[in-house]
Amino acid sequence: MELRAGPTQDEVMAVSLAKLGIRPGDRVVDVGCGTGKVSIAASKTAETVYAIDRRAEAIACARQEAAAAGAGNIEFFEGDAVDVLPDLGRLDAAFVGGSRRLPEVLDTLARMVRGRIVVNAVMVGTLHEAIVSMQRLGIFIEAVHIQVSRSAGIAGGVMFKPLNPVYIIVGGAGCS
């Protein structure tokens, strides 16, 4: 199954997961889980991962991918993150791969998350919205710009084809 916004690129996911700093026993949420790729990767370390997406097709895809990967510690929620998040209790880390109500999602996460909150953005407007929201909440740590290019054959040689750049915005309470 393929979703409109494809899965997070491996290189971007690696940096995002490193910034999250997930530890064994952590409870992690993946907001806008899409294909479930980040949820599955996080589930290898975290005790529990909560995967949220408002799109039924995304939840179906993520469930299928998680089952295929043998990731049994992921709980799936179809709905708006602002409505789902309050019922999850304390969280140790949060990844936001997509949200139409980002300032409200960040307001909620700032109250719930003990560790890091990482937002991935492809649009400059979303980058700005995430930074401004995190600054307002007093949790902004940094923003990182990732540009990945992959090798491709051309005329018997090798060239690099760039992928769309991604911004990784990091926030959290008590982090430096």
N, C-alpha and C positions, 0 to 999 in steps of 0.2 A: 504494500500500500504506500502511495506517495502523497505527501501533503503539500499544499501550496508553498509554504515556507519549508525548505528542506531541512534535514537534520544539521545540527551544529557541526561544523568542521572539526576534525580530530585535533588539530593544532590549537584552535580556539578553545575547545573543550578542555584540553590539557592545561592551558593557562588559567581558565576559569576555575577548574577544580583545584589547582594549586592555590589560587587566591582564596577559595572557600576554606581550605585547611580542614577538611573533614577527618574526624578521628573515629576509631572504633567505638561503638556505643552511641554515636550521634543520631539525632533525629533531624532529618533534612527535608526541606520542601523544594519541589521543582515547579515553579509557576509558569504556565504556558509550556507544558511538557512536550507538546508536539509528538514526535516519533518515539519519545521515551529514551533517547540515546544518553542524555545527561543523567536521567534517573537511574538507568542501568549501571552506568559507570559509578555513580555515587553509591549505589547499593552494594558495591564490592567492599566498601569500607564501613559505611553507616549501618546502624542497627535497623533503622526504618527510614524509608523514603516515601513521602507523600507527593504524588504526581497529580497536578491539577491542570485541566484545560477546559475551556468552555465549548470546544468542538467535539461532538460525539465521535467523529471520524478520527480525531487525534487520539482520543482515549482508546478507541478500538485498536488503532495501530500500535500505540504504546503497550497495551496489554499483550498483543500478539508478539511484539519484539521482546518484551520482558519474559514471557513464557518460553520463547525460543532460546533466550540467554540463561534460563534457569534462575532468574532473579525473583525469588519468592518473597522478598521483604519490601516490596513496593505496594502501596495502597493507592488506588486510583479514584479520582473525584472529577466528575463532569460538572462544570458550573463556573460561575464567576468567582475568581480568587477572593475578592472582597467578602463574599458570602461564606466561602468554604474555610478560609484561614482561621477565623476566631474559634472554631471548634477543634482545632488541632492541638491546642495547648502550647507549652514552651517548646521552642525549636533551637537547635544548635547552629544551623546554617540554612541559608536560603539562596536558591538560584532563580533568577527571573529571566526567562528566555523570551517572554512575550506577555504583554498586558496592555489592554486598552485603557485601564484606569491606574496607570503607574503611580501617580502621587498617592492615591488612596491605598494601593497595595503596599507601598513603602511605608506609609504611616502605620499600617497594621503590623508589618514585619518589624519595624523599629521597636515596637512594644513586645514582640514575641520572641525575637531571635537574640540568643546570648552571644553568638559569635559573628561570623561574617555574612554579609548580604552581597551577592554579586549579580549585576544586571548586564546582560549582553544586548547591545543595540547596533543596528545597522543604519538607522536614520539619525542624522545630526540632531533633529528635533527631539528624539527620544534620549539621546546622549545628554542634551541640555536639560531636559525634564528630570532625568535621573539625578544629575549633579545638583541642580537647584533644590530638588526635593530632599536629597541627602544632606545638603548644607543646611537647609531649614531645620532638619531634624537633629543636626549636630553629629551626624554619623559618617560624613563623607571622608574617605581615606585617599583614594586616587582614582584616576581614569587612565586606562591603557589602550592604545591604538594598535590593533593587530592587522597586519597585511600579509597574507599568505599567497605565495605563487607556487604552482606545481609544474614540474617538468612535462614537456610534451614534445613529440617528435616533429621535426620540420626539415624537409629536404635532406634527409639522411643525417641530420644533426639533432641537437636538443635546444629547445627554447623554454622559457618560463611563461605560463599563462597566469595572470593574477586573478585571484578570487575577490569577491567584494570585501572591502575592509570591514572590520568589526571593532566596536568600542566595548571595553570591559570596564564597568564602573563598580568600584568596590567601596563598601561601607560596613560599618559595624560598631557596636558598643564596646568601649574599652579596648579598642584595637589601635595600633599605631603603625 
